[in-house]
Amino acid sequence: MNKGSCLCGAIIFEVAKFQPLIGHCHCSMCRKFHGAAFSTFGEVKREHLQWISGVELLSHFHARNDTTRSFCRHCGSSLLFESKFNREAATVEIALAAFDDIDDVNPDAHIYTESKVSWIALSDNLPKYKGYREI
């Protein structure tokens, strides 16, 4: 079981199992949501996510592109992302940086690199996609 929390510790959750696609997202919305050069989200089925405490403290931002980003209303920690795809698949994406320890999760791609900040170089061997994962 992988356990995580927000910065203030009011929201605590556990994830039993991640879906296989774990990406570093460089889109401008993720960068602004996390205040970082990119974000790394892990997709989980809702049935594999358990809220231990503080779920009522989640606040939500609904963007024009029909996505929802959720964060702790006390400390502002960026925690969840949900798109139309996630709603249809009964999944949610969780910020990997919010986990205390995480097992068996390895990012497999950089996505939306067309929006990447100019001051960071992507020097790892992961595939790099201009948008979402192209086939």
MARKOLZA-835276 format. One record per residue (C-alpha): residue number from 1; x, y, z. Coordinates in Angstrom, 1 decimal, always signed. Layout:
BEGIN
n, x, y, z
NUM, X, Y, Z $
...
This chain:
BEGIN
n, x, y, z
1, +0.0, +0.0, +0.0 $
2, +1.4, +3.4, -1.0 $
3, +0.5, +6.2, +1.5 $
4, +0.5, +9.9, +0.8 $
5, -0.7, +13.2, +2.2 $
6, -0.9, +16.9, +1.6 $
7, +1.7, +19.3, +3.0 $
8, -0.2, +20.0, +6.2 $
9, -1.1, +16.4, +6.7 $
10, -4.9, +17.0, +7.0 $
11, -5.6, +14.9, +3.9 $
12, -4.2, +11.3, +4.0 $
13, -4.8, +8.6, +1.3 $
14, -3.6, +5.2, +0.3 $
15, -3.3, +3.7, -3.2 $
16, -3.3, -0.1, -3.6 $
17, -2.3, -0.2, -7.3 $
18, -1.3, +2.1, -10.0 $
19, -2.3, +1.9, -13.7 $
20, +0.7, +1.4, -16.0 $
21, +1.0, +4.8, -17.7 $
22, +3.0, +7.3, -15.4 $
23, +4.0, +10.4, -17.1 $
24, +5.9, +13.7, -16.5 $
25, +3.5, +16.3, -17.8 $
26, +5.0, +19.6, -19.2 $
27, +1.7, +21.3, -20.1 $
28, +1.3, +24.9, -18.9 $
29, -1.7, +24.0, -16.7 $
30, +0.3, +21.3, -14.8 $
31, +3.2, +23.6, -14.4 $
32, +1.1, +26.4, -13.0 $
33, -0.9, +23.9, -10.8 $
34, +2.3, +22.5, -9.2 $
35, +4.5, +25.6, -9.4 $
36, +7.2, +23.5, -11.0 $
37, +8.8, +22.7, -14.3 $
38, +6.5, +19.7, -14.8 $
39, +4.2, +17.4, -12.8 $
40, +4.2, +13.7, -12.4 $
41, +0.9, +12.0, -12.0 $
42, +0.0, +8.3, -11.5 $
43, -3.3, +7.1, -12.7 $
44, -5.3, +4.9, -10.3 $
45, -8.7, +3.2, -10.5 $
46, -11.0, +4.8, -8.0 $
47, -11.5, +1.4, -6.3 $
48, -7.7, +1.4, -5.5 $
49, -7.8, +4.8, -3.8 $
50, -8.7, +5.0, -0.1 $
51, -9.2, +8.3, +1.7 $
52, -7.9, +7.9, +5.3 $
53, -8.7, +11.4, +6.4 $
54, -9.5, +14.9, +5.2 $
55, -11.3, +14.2, +1.9 $
56, -13.8, +16.9, +2.8 $
57, -10.9, +19.4, +2.7 $
58, -10.4, +18.9, -1.1 $
59, -11.2, +22.0, -3.1 $
60, -11.6, +21.8, -6.9 $
61, -10.7, +23.9, -9.9 $
62, -12.8, +23.2, -13.0 $
63, -10.9, +24.4, -16.1 $
64, -12.2, +25.4, -19.5 $
65, -10.8, +22.2, -21.0 $
66, -13.2, +20.1, -18.9 $
67, -10.5, +19.0, -16.5 $
68, -10.7, +19.2, -12.7 $
69, -7.7, +19.7, -10.4 $
70, -8.1, +19.1, -6.7 $
71, -6.0, +20.5, -3.9 $
72, -6.0, +20.9, -0.1 $
73, -7.9, +24.0, +0.9 $
74, -5.7, +24.5, +4.0 $
75, -2.2, +24.2, +2.6 $
76, -2.8, +24.3, -1.2 $
77, -1.1, +21.0, -2.0 $
78, -1.8, +19.9, -5.5 $
79, -3.2, +16.4, -5.3 $
80, -5.5, +15.2, -8.1 $
81, -6.2, +15.6, -11.8 $
82, -9.3, +14.3, -13.6 $
83, -10.1, +14.6, -17.3 $
84, -13.1, +13.3, -19.3 $
85, -11.1, +10.2, -20.0 $
86, -10.6, +9.6, -16.2 $
87, -14.3, +10.1, -15.5 $
88, -15.3, +7.6, -18.2 $
89, -12.6, +5.1, -17.0 $
90, -13.4, +5.5, -13.3 $
91, -9.8, +6.6, -12.6 $
92, -8.1, +9.6, -11.2 $
93, -4.5, +10.9, -11.5 $
94, -2.6, +11.6, -8.2 $
95, +0.5, +13.7, -7.9 $
96, +3.3, +11.3, -7.2 $
97, +5.2, +13.9, -5.1 $
98, +2.4, +13.7, -2.5 $
99, +3.4, +10.2, -1.5 $
100, +5.6, +9.5, +1.5 $
101, +7.1, +6.4, -0.1 $
102, +6.1, +4.8, -3.3 $
103, +6.8, +1.3, -4.6 $
104, +7.0, -0.1, -8.1 $
105, +6.1, +3.2, -9.9 $
106, +8.4, +4.4, -12.7 $
107, +7.5, +7.2, -15.0 $
108, +7.6, +6.0, -18.6 $
109, +7.3, +9.2, -20.7 $
110, +7.4, +13.0, -20.9 $
111, +4.2, +14.4, -22.3 $
112, +3.2, +17.8, -23.7 $
113, +6.8, +18.7, -24.2 $
114, +5.8, +21.3, -26.7 $
115, +4.9, +23.4, -23.6 $
116, +8.1, +22.6, -21.8 $
117, +9.9, +25.4, -20.1 $
118, +13.1, +26.4, -21.9 $
119, +15.3, +26.3, -18.9 $
120, +15.2, +22.6, -18.3 $
121, +16.8, +19.9, -20.4 $
122, +15.3, +16.5, -20.7 $
123, +18.3, +14.2, -20.7 $
124, +16.8, +10.9, -19.6 $
125, +16.0, +8.1, -22.0 $
126, +12.2, +8.3, -21.6 $
127, +10.1, +8.8, -24.8 $
128, +9.2, +12.5, -25.3 $
129, +5.8, +13.5, -26.8 $
130, +4.9, +16.9, -28.1 $
131, +1.3, +16.3, -26.9 $
132, -0.3, +13.4, -25.2 $
133, +1.2, +10.0, -26.1 $
134, +1.2, +9.6, -29.9 $
135, +1.1, +6.2, -31.4 $
